Amino acid sequence: MPLPKSQWIWFNGEYVPWDEANVHVSTHALHYGSSVFEGIRAYETPQGPAVLGLKPHVQRLFDSCRMLRLDPPHTPEEVEAAILELVRRNGHSSCYIRPLVFRSSGTFSLDARAVPTEMVILTIEWGRYLGAEAIENGVDVMVSSWRRIAPDTFMAMAKVGGNYVNSQLIAMEAKDNGFVEGIALDAHGFVSEGSGENIFVVYRGEIYTPPIGGSILMGVNRSYVITLAKDMGYTVREQMIPREMLYVADEIFFTGTAAEITPVRSVDRIPVGTGTRGPVTRQLQEAFFGIVSGKQPDRYGWLTPVNA
């Protein structure tokens, strides 16, 4: 579906109308994927919209810039303030937020560190990434034939635009085979993540998730779910997960800014557990959505009110 337009986009420090936020066709990032970005959500609460994980998302954006040798034209504090102001100006009660830093025009050289670095922030109204019913009913997924990037080829810790060619291949293969999403293995054949989500496996009362060395993005929601699970008394093991564990898991769920906490109903047409959302997933969802909706206290300080 097409992106729903908002009124304003923050473009290099200025608020410009949506249709006027344009770049030249010679832009380096368009040709070579030399961009980094973030996905952030603002949730509707009784006190107005609140941004989830504002500081860690912006920090990861700047970490990604550092890894790609991009020099952001603004400070983290300026970006945080711009995000909050843009949500206000566009009048969102809830929204998806996309900051993007990219190499501009000036050269087709692969070493383009001398060209200007530009930055934009977009906000749009956006619902459930994997479908309106996915949060309760779960999704059917497959193990992709496409592997995640090897550690000496790309930087999995960096949220780089070019990395997402791999994600596109995983997502398209899954859709072409009748699945909602794909699960990628890492270069060594262990479970890594979805095309755009981290993954958790519940097995015999414990929760497993691939480690940072498993070619995964260090997800902000991933860290929040680990915190919630540990506070609930669950053992969370960050370790390599063999593919076959997916077929005997009691529960599997994805986490991510877009996916939030989405249960997996089946893998390669093999039902996960009873084939429905499991009790651990439900418990984590209730705690997570309780906090982000403002119905439960934000005891971890995850939310930044837009209208504070």
Helices and strands as residue ranges (DSSP letters): E 8-11, E 14-17, G 18-20, H 28-32, E 35-37, E 40-45, E 48-52, H 54-68, H 76-89, E 95-103, E 117-124, H 134-137, E 139-143, G 161-163, H 164-176, E 181-185, E 191-194, E 198-203, E 206-209, G 212-214, H 220-231, E 236-238, H 245-248, E 251-256, E 260-267, E 270-271, H 279-292, E 303-305
